[in-house]
Amino acid sequence: MTQTQTQPRAARRTAAKQMIIDCDIHNVMAPGALEPYLSNRWLTHLKTFGSRQHSGNVYPKGSPARYDAFPPSGLPAGADLGFMQKQHLDGLNVEFGILGPLSGSGSQLDPEYSAALSAATNDWQIKEWLEPEPRLRAGMIVPAEHSEQAVAEIERLAGHPGFVQVLLVARSAAPLGDRRYWKMYEAAARHDLPVGIHYGGGVRGVPMSAAGWPSFYIEDHAGMSAAFQAHVASLIFGGIFERLPNLRIALIEGGFAWLPSLAWRMDTHWQRFRAEVPQVRRRPSEYLREHFWTTTQPIEEPHRPADLLKVFEHLGGTDKVMFSTDYPHWDFDHPAHAFQVRLPAAQRDSIYTENARAFYKLPARAESR
């Protein structure tokens, strides 16, 4: 049997004793979910013309969810709040969960339509998820490729306590350090909102790899970290952190074991080419250590489990690593099985709850109760 089939069974057998802050939960839209949140103008547009965007990750066919995550209501996996509360929030002792709807609302080619869908998605999150469930927080969807509209959506909702980050996708029209995105970052930083970059997306026909379109889903899934590496390098060498010293970035569902080697490579080349980027005043690894956090799923699993501890050592510690499950997707990580090595209690608590609490500025544990 495949891991896709067996992992949920293992999850059901294991009681979750460790409280977690889950930094990657996907709330899925059922058909027609956005219609109540669209004006007549855009509802007519939706029904008449539909989506207008370049496709991104089109595999696997159908819903990439755990078999046991489909609710009895018949809704798609991740679309039924009541079922999610019982199976995931209660079942895994989730103190807070950070929602990330991957709807494509922010990737429409029409700027105004993308802005309307993004706003509708965020209003849907407020009404259907954040208000009924106080344990949930959300990533704000913005039309990231359209600067003016993205800034407007951030300004509209920045004061809402339910939104704890601006959520982008890893496949963008340009590396995310490009100046076309700076006004969006300035708006986020102005309101002390971090930026999350999540696996997936598809904008303006950008291939799934730096070398073109892969033949197999496994190539795409294993190679997604390359997109994250390009964004990290672009953000650092572009100089955005000198302009916005309080900007913080979460790399979500892209892995993290590649970060040390990228830092070493960037430092080496910066010593040789620093005259080209005078805006980079410190070693790239220092910006990386200061401004970037990462989530655990899909956690790297070395053949020698203890090597994971060496990765943490090369990262400079575990204070920028935040736990995530990717619920309800097939490669979900159960908190009891996510690490092959035993972590010291302080490290475990920091990864499972406290790093995310600090990053997202969530209430202290006593307050959250």
Secondary structure as GFF3:
##gff-version 3
##sequence-region A 1 369
A	DSSP	alpha_helix	3	13	.	.	.	ID=ss1
A	DSSP	beta_strand	20	25	.	.	.	ID=ss2
A	DSSP	three_ten_helix	35	37	.	.	.	ID=ss3
A	DSSP	alpha_helix	40	48	.	.	.	ID=ss4
A	DSSP	three_ten_helix	67	69	.	.	.	ID=ss5
A	DSSP	alpha_helix	81	84	.	.	.	ID=ss6
A	DSSP	pi_helix	85	90	.	.	.	ID=ss7
A	DSSP	beta_strand	94	99	.	.	.	ID=ss8
A	DSSP	three_ten_helix	105	107	.	.	.	ID=ss9
A	DSSP	alpha_helix	111	125	.	.	.	ID=ss10
A	DSSP	pi_helix	126	130	.	.	.	ID=ss11
A	DSSP	beta_strand	136	141	.	.	.	ID=ss12
A	DSSP	alpha_helix	147	157	.	.	.	ID=ss13
A	DSSP	beta_strand	163	169	.	.	.	ID=ss14
A	DSSP	three_ten_helix	179	181	.	.	.	ID=ss15
A	DSSP	alpha_helix	182	190	.	.	.	ID=ss16
A	DSSP	beta_strand	195	198	.	.	.	ID=ss17
A	DSSP	alpha_helix	217	223	.	.	.	ID=ss18
A	DSSP	alpha_helix	225	238	.	.	.	ID=ss19
A	DSSP	alpha_helix	240	243	.	.	.	ID=ss20
A	DSSP	beta_strand	249	252	.	.	.	ID=ss21
A	DSSP	alpha_helix	259	273	.	.	.	ID=ss22
A	DSSP	three_ten_helix	274	276	.	.	.	ID=ss23
A	DSSP	alpha_helix	284	291	.	.	.	ID=ss24
A	DSSP	beta_strand	292	295	.	.	.	ID=ss25
A	DSSP	alpha_helix	307	315	.	.	.	ID=ss26
A	DSSP	beta_strand	321	322	.	.	.	ID=ss27
A	DSSP	alpha_helix	345	349	.	.	.	ID=ss28
A	DSSP	pi_helix	350	354	.	.	.	ID=ss29
A	DSSP	alpha_helix	355	360	.	.	.	ID=ss30
A	DSSP	alpha_helix	365	368	.	.	.	ID=ss31
###
